[in-house]
Amino acid sequence: MNLLELCEPAKPTYGAPDWVLGCYGRRSITFFSGETDDSTLVLWLQSRGLTGDLRLAADRPKVASLDELLTRSPEELGRMAEVEGGMAPSQFDARESGSLGPSAGVMRWR
């Protein structure tokens, strides 16, 4: 092994494949009751072995500048700090892709 080989980034052989890595925004979700939420901003971050999401309510106060932020009441600032989210280990199993092709598989979250 030489110095150049040591400098090359390692390509992990576990976890999520390259094509699912990134940050995504959700357009909507339909619940089992039939209700659809298309107003909550949801950002999803997928790494090799970890998934995270951040949910911001549609009625969350918005500010355009620091000056505007400084004029907000404590109640409004508290409302702006209210967020939901979570993170979980994720595991991708390409062996369960069936007949869907090489880029398919099953993603699981704990």
GIMO-V406343 format. One record per helix or strand. SS is the DSSP state (alpha for helix, beta for strand). FROM is the first residue (numbers start at 1). TO is the last residue. Records with the same first field share a line. If there is no record, write none. Layout:
SS: FROM-TO  FROM-TO
//
This chain:
alpha: 3-7  18-20  66-70  74-81  94-96
beta: 22-26  29-30  36-37  41-46  50-56  84-93  106-109
//
